[in-house]
Amino acid sequence: MQATWNGEVLAESDDTIIVGGNHYFPRDSLNGEFFGPNDRTSRCFWKGTAEYFDVNVKGEINPAAAWHYPEPLDTAGEIRDRVAFWNGIRVG
């Protein structure tokens, strides 16, 4: 699986986990040069608190386009150290 945006591969792995229709990529499969901090958080009743990353490719920023659960609840432990994407990022 690959996550791509703006002509670049953001992440690539054959070890994704699908949760809620989203592919969660291992954190170490990310091309770190494209990710920056974002202060956004959200709360899921069964996964816990998500934190977000901005994606920056070729000077174009896609705000909060990637997220992860640094301390997932026990019910979602399988997504620890994994990142998912949305907001126009292609996964396939």
Secondary structure in CASP SS format (residue, H / E / C, confidence):
PFRMAT SS
TARGET T0000
AUTHOR 0000-0000-0000
METHOD secondary structure of the structure
MODEL  1
M C 1.00
Q E 1.00
A E 1.00
T E 1.00
W E 1.00
N C 1.00
G C 1.00
E E 1.00
V E 1.00
L E 1.00
A E 1.00
E E 1.00
S C 1.00
D C 1.00
D C 1.00
T C 1.00
I E 1.00
I E 1.00
V E 1.00
G C 1.00
G C 1.00
N E 1.00
H E 1.00
Y E 1.00
F E 1.00
P E 1.00
R H 1.00
D H 1.00
S H 1.00
L E 1.00
N C 1.00
G H 1.00
E H 1.00
F H 1.00
F E 1.00
G E 1.00
P E 1.00
N E 1.00
D E 1.00
R E 1.00
T E 1.00
S E 1.00
R E 1.00
C E 1.00
F C 1.00
W C 1.00
K C 1.00
G E 1.00
T E 1.00
A E 1.00
E E 1.00
Y E 1.00
F E 1.00
D E 1.00
V E 1.00
N E 1.00
V E 1.00
K C 1.00
G C 1.00
E E 1.00
I E 1.00
N E 1.00
P E 1.00
A E 1.00
A E 1.00
A E 1.00
W E 1.00
H E 1.00
Y C 1.00
P C 1.00
E C 1.00
P C 1.00
L C 1.00
D H 1.00
T H 1.00
A H 1.00
G H 1.00
E H 1.00
I H 1.00
R C 1.00
D C 1.00
R E 1.00
V E 1.00
A E 1.00
F E 1.00
W C 1.00
N C 1.00
G C 1.00
I C 1.00
R E 1.00
V E 1.00
G C 1.00
END
